[in-house]
């Protein structure tokens, strides 16, 4: 693959996540079109916090060691999104059309992770209902058309036919040639990891709307777990957990009460129901996203890590400056 490695980067520090990663400076990489400085970090020119987007060379981190210490203190959420696009390339094209949007990671159909900028920078992908969401977060846009794939629900693209086709009980995304040929894995066929009944797609209510969509790919789920673990290693404030409703034992799909203080991995819909003026109502990563699987896999990872740490000489407790989360 052109330029695929396995490491993600924060303030110049790298962690091998055990999944394919293409960084922004590689030939096959994507450069975040709209980086910003985080208001709570001081290792950059504060003029970079606001619009308009400057030339890439102006986004300089002054002292990487201090920047990393600051970043670890202020970032405690990894926010998952569907990108409402065919693929990572399509997502990148869409974000480039905006004067302010961006995302640290794109997760393509074949499980390749693209990191678009150092995690030190802020990207605007989810203001959240208190408008401070991007300051405390890193984001991943996971390629999936979401409700757009269904002709009857398609609002942006106004598709005349459903964008998935069924063959032998498997549902495949019908990817236009232009995007198919840019998927790094040769001849990759994007199948929904799970299907629901004869119609194939999932349908559940999220933040007041019935969201119908086909599932993400198996390759995306596998890489996502690796990405969550890697991001947690770089930024331990992002705990390896997802919201869980203590009454049902399930991951809620819509907004959670402690959306601003939860330290861990959340969906865009968990933090943003559009209650603030000018903030949109959100549903992603949507009704098909397999939260129970992610939760189980993160619990397994946590247990593994605890086992490993118990064997090490204790160096004192790890510092988590955030309030305990829900539940
Ligand atoms: Zn989103």
Boltz pocket constraint, residues with backbone or C-beta under 6 A from the ligand:
constraints:
  - pocket:
      binder: B
      contacts: [[A, 80], [A, 81], [A, 82], [A, 125], [A, 126], [A, 268], [A, 282], [A, 284]]
      max_distance: 6.0
